[in-house]
Amino acid sequence: MAYQKNITITHPTMGNFVSETFVDDVQFKLFLQMIHACIELDKDLTYFNGKSLLVHIPTKVLKECVVLGKSTDVTLSEYAIGKMSQIEA
């Protein structure tokens, strides 16, 4: 049994800004800490994953968002199917 961690940043009027999935606990915690630090220190959230995702959310907009981080149980086969779907997309 594996754990899949999801982070979603949703604005009430603009919709979803970020919906990221992590398998590594360290990356999940670092991403959550980065979001928390941006909110607490009044800094813009800017993130680039090095491949395909660039996110820049100004502080004013970020403070209006709902940030959800959750961990769900997935079987190894569900995880593999999810990875194949991401590769095909």
N, C-alpha and C positions, 0 to 999 in steps of 0.2 A: 504494500500500500504506500503510495506516495502522496505528498501534499502539494497542492498547487495554490500559489498565493496571487491574489488579484488586487490591484489598486485601480480605483476609478475616481476621476475628478469630474464632477457634474455641476454645471451652472444651471440655475433655475430657469433662465430664459434662453440661453444659448445651447443647452444640451451637453452632451459628453465631450470633454476635452481630451481626456486620457483614459485608456482602458488597457493597462499593462498586466501581463501575466508573468510570474517568476516561479522558478523551481528552486533556485538557490536562496536559502534563508538570508544570507549576508546581503545579497543584492536587494532583496525585498526590504530589509531593515534600513539599509542605506537610502533607498528611494523614499521611504516614509520619513526618515530623519531629514532628508533634503527638503521635502515638502513642508514639514513642520518648521524647520529653520527659516524658510522663505516667509512663512506666515508670521512667525514671531519677530523676525528682524526687519519686516517691511521691505523685502527684496522681491524682485520679479523671479518667477520660476522659469528657468531656461534649462532645457535638457535635450541632448542629442545622443542617440544610442550608438552612433558610429556607423550605421548602415542606412536606415530608412525612416527614422522618426526624429523630427525636430519639433520641440514644443517650446513656446514662449508665452507665458501667461503673466500679464502685468499684476502687480500686487493688489490693486483695487479690485480687479476681477477675481483673483484667487481667493480673496477674503470673503467673497460672496458665494463661493463654491462649496459643495458638499464633497468631502474626501472620505472614501470608504476603502479600508484595507481588510481583506478577509482571507482566510485559509480554508481550503476545502480538500476533502479526501478524494483522491482519484486512484483508480487501479492503473497498473502499468500499461495495460492495453488502451485505456482511455487516454492516457498521456501520449502514447505513440500515435493514436489516431488524430489527436489535436495537433501534434507536431507536423504530421503529414498534411493536414488541412492548411496549416500556415505556410508550408513549403509550396504547396500547389497555388496558393493565392499569390 
